[in-house]
Amino acid sequence: VPILDYISFLTDVLLILIFYTQLGIFIQNYYIILIAIGLLLMSFPFRMGRGIGSLLISSAIVFYIGYPLLPILISSSGGSQYQNILLQNLSLAVAEISGDIPLLIYAYIIVPIVYISILAGFSIVLENFLGGNIGKLPFPLEIG
């Protein structure tokens, strides 16, 4: 029964890594198109597409610059030490990996999610700057 739990965990980790990889490939290949669509949306009259246009532009810029650093961050956080495990002795490999499940969760799930959240925060700041909302507070403030 524990081997099924480990296989399920490894499958989940692989699916998350595939999602991160596909997202990075999409942004690396189509960032020019995302910026062009953003400029098109921002050019609509009466500020109809200013918000979504600035979001597309800022997301394309921030993720194009910051996303290629994600594999370096994952490998430096200790997630790449199992890349050379031979499948000849599977029980020894499962026993070795099972002791480091928290490290794998940290390296392959928590670190990328936090890093992508930080990039999304930078993207929101740049979106507000591009959209002209940098001087406004997100909550009403009354002084007096």
One Martini backbone bead per residue (centre of mass of N, CA, C, O) as a GRO file, in nm:
protein
  144
    1VAL     BB    1   0.056   0.063  -0.021
    2PRO     BB    2   0.294   0.274  -0.007
    3ILE     BB    3   0.370   0.260  -0.312
    4LEU     BB    4   0.110   0.404  -0.412
    5ASP     BB    5   0.164   0.672  -0.274
    6TYR     BB    6   0.434   0.733  -0.420
    7ILE     BB    7   0.324   0.720  -0.706
    8SER     BB    8   0.115   0.943  -0.670
    9PHE     BB    9   0.314   1.164  -0.592
   10LEU     BB   10   0.493   1.149  -0.848
   11THR     BB   11   0.264   1.213  -1.044
   12ASP     BB   12   0.198   1.492  -0.933
   13VAL     BB   13   0.477   1.614  -0.978
   14LEU     BB   14   0.485   1.567  -1.285
   15LEU     BB   15   0.234   1.738  -1.354
   16ILE     BB   16   0.341   2.003  -1.242
   17LEU     BB   17   0.598   2.013  -1.420
   18ILE     BB   18   0.446   2.012  -1.689
   19PHE     BB   19   0.296   2.273  -1.644
   20TYR     BB   20   0.543   2.455  -1.611
   21THR     BB   21   0.665   2.388  -1.886
   22GLN     BB   22   0.426   2.475  -2.067
   23LEU     BB   23   0.415   2.765  -1.971
   24GLY     BB   24   0.705   2.840  -2.056
   25ILE     BB   25   0.677   2.771  -2.356
   26PHE     BB   26   0.447   2.963  -2.419
   27ILE     BB   27   0.589   3.228  -2.332
   28GLN     BB   28   0.849   3.197  -2.507
   29ASN     BB   29   0.683   3.181  -2.790
   30TYR     BB   30   0.423   3.415  -2.720
   31TYR     BB   31   0.504   3.708  -2.617
   32ILE     BB   32   0.455   3.887  -2.864
   33ILE     BB   33   0.151   3.827  -2.890
   34LEU     BB   34   0.071   3.923  -2.608
   35ILE     BB   35   0.166   4.215  -2.650
   36ALA     BB   36  -0.008   4.276  -2.900
   37ILE     BB   37  -0.282   4.225  -2.766
   38GLY     BB   38  -0.241   4.433  -2.542
   39LEU     BB   39  -0.218   4.679  -2.730
   40LEU     BB   40  -0.491   4.644  -2.862
   41LEU     BB   41  -0.661   4.667  -2.597
   42MET     BB   42  -0.544   4.952  -2.509
   43SER     BB   43  -0.663   5.104  -2.782
   44PHE     BB   44  -0.926   5.125  -2.680
   45PRO     BB   45  -1.182   5.302  -2.617
   46PHE     BB   46  -1.266   5.403  -2.296
   47ARG     BB   47  -1.093   5.185  -2.137
   48MET     BB   48  -1.185   4.882  -2.198
   49GLY     BB   49  -0.872   4.725  -2.233
   50ARG     BB   50  -0.655   4.817  -2.022
   51GLY     BB   51  -0.636   4.593  -1.809
   52ILE     BB   52  -0.588   4.337  -1.992
   53GLY     BB   53  -0.356   4.455  -2.155
   54SER     BB   54  -0.162   4.507  -1.915
   55LEU     BB   55  -0.161   4.214  -1.823
   56LEU     BB   56  -0.035   4.085  -2.075
   57ILE     BB   57   0.222   4.251  -2.084
   58SER     BB   58   0.329   4.199  -1.795
   59SER     BB   59   0.331   3.890  -1.806
   60ALA     BB   60   0.521   3.858  -2.046
   61ILE     BB   61   0.764   4.006  -1.926
   62VAL     BB   62   0.802   3.867  -1.648
   63PHE     BB   63   0.798   3.563  -1.747
   64TYR     BB   64   1.027   3.588  -1.957
   65ILE     BB   65   1.242   3.660  -1.739
   66GLY     BB   66   1.170   3.463  -1.476
   67TYR     BB   67   1.116   3.160  -1.574
   68PRO     BB   68   1.414   3.049  -1.644
   69LEU     BB   69   1.489   3.039  -1.320
   70LEU     BB   70   1.336   2.790  -1.202
   71PRO     BB   71   1.538   2.548  -1.241
   72ILE     BB   72   1.757   2.673  -1.064
   73LEU     BB   73   1.589   2.684  -0.804
   74ILE     BB   74   1.527   2.381  -0.783
   75SER     BB   75   1.827   2.276  -0.784
   76SER     BB   76   1.912   2.456  -0.526
   77SER     BB   77   1.680   2.315  -0.327
   78GLY     BB   78   1.728   1.980  -0.367
   79GLY     BB   79   1.576   1.828  -0.632
   80SER     BB   80   1.844   1.684  -0.803
   81GLN     BB   81   1.949   1.413  -0.643
   82TYR     BB   82   1.749   1.191  -0.820
   83GLN     BB   83   1.852   1.168  -1.132
   84ASN     BB   84   2.057   0.887  -1.082
   85ILE     BB   85   1.854   0.664  -1.045
   86LEU     BB   86   1.834   0.334  -1.050
   87LEU     BB   87   1.604   0.069  -1.152
   88GLN     BB   88   1.728  -0.198  -1.033
   89ASN     BB   89   1.678  -0.083  -0.723
   90LEU     BB   90   1.374  -0.001  -0.621
   91SER     BB   91   1.359  -0.039  -0.312
   92LEU     BB   92   1.597   0.149  -0.246
   93ALA     BB   93   1.483   0.403  -0.385
   94VAL     BB   94   1.220   0.422  -0.219
   95ALA     BB   95   1.361   0.440   0.056
   96GLU     BB   96   1.522   0.698  -0.010
   97ILE     BB   97   1.279   0.882  -0.092
   98SER     BB   98   1.087   0.852   0.160
   99GLY     BB   99   1.273   1.032   0.351
  100ASP     BB  100   1.240   1.294   0.124
  101ILE     BB  101   0.951   1.414   0.087
  102PRO     BB  102   0.971   1.704   0.203
  103LEU     BB  103   1.190   1.795  -0.001
  104LEU     BB  104   1.021   1.744  -0.256
  105ILE     BB  105   0.791   1.932  -0.185
  106TYR     BB  106   0.963   2.183  -0.164
  107ALA     BB  107   1.111   2.176  -0.449
  108TYR     BB  108   0.841   2.100  -0.649
  109ILE     BB  109   0.605   2.286  -0.508
  110ILE     BB  110   0.663   2.533  -0.323
  111VAL     BB  111   0.880   2.694  -0.476
  112PRO     BB  112   0.725   2.737  -0.747
  113ILE     BB  113   0.473   2.871  -0.627
  114VAL     BB  114   0.617   3.109  -0.493
  115TYR     BB  115   0.761   3.214  -0.748
  116ILE     BB  116   0.503   3.258  -0.920
  117SER     BB  117   0.375   3.454  -0.714
  118ILE     BB  118   0.594   3.669  -0.736
  119LEU     BB  119   0.561   3.716  -1.038
  120ALA     BB  120   0.262   3.799  -1.016
  121GLY     BB  121   0.317   4.048  -0.842
  122PHE     BB  122   0.494   4.195  -1.049
  123SER     BB  123   0.273   4.196  -1.265
  124ILE     BB  124   0.069   4.373  -1.109
  125VAL     BB  125   0.247   4.619  -1.079
  126LEU     BB  126   0.293   4.660  -1.385
  127GLU     BB  127  -0.005   4.682  -1.456
  128ASN     BB  128  -0.063   4.938  -1.292
  129PHE     BB  129   0.144   5.111  -1.441
  130LEU     BB  130   0.034   5.071  -1.735
  131GLY     BB  131  -0.280   5.143  -1.653
  132GLY     BB  132  -0.270   5.398  -1.434
  133ASN     BB  133  -0.279   5.273  -1.105
  134ILE     BB  134  -0.032   5.364  -0.914
  135GLY     BB  135  -0.182   5.605  -0.734
  136LYS     BB  136  -0.376   5.392  -0.625
  137LEU     BB  137  -0.566   5.259  -0.386
  138PRO     BB  138  -0.738   4.955  -0.292
  139PHE     BB  139  -0.844   5.159  -0.068
  140PRO     BB  140  -1.011   5.364   0.125
  141LEU     BB  141  -0.886   5.702   0.212
  142GLU     BB  142  -0.924   5.895   0.512
  143ILE     BB  143  -0.833   6.225   0.596
  144GLY     BB  144  -0.958   6.385   0.914
   0.00000   0.00000   0.00000
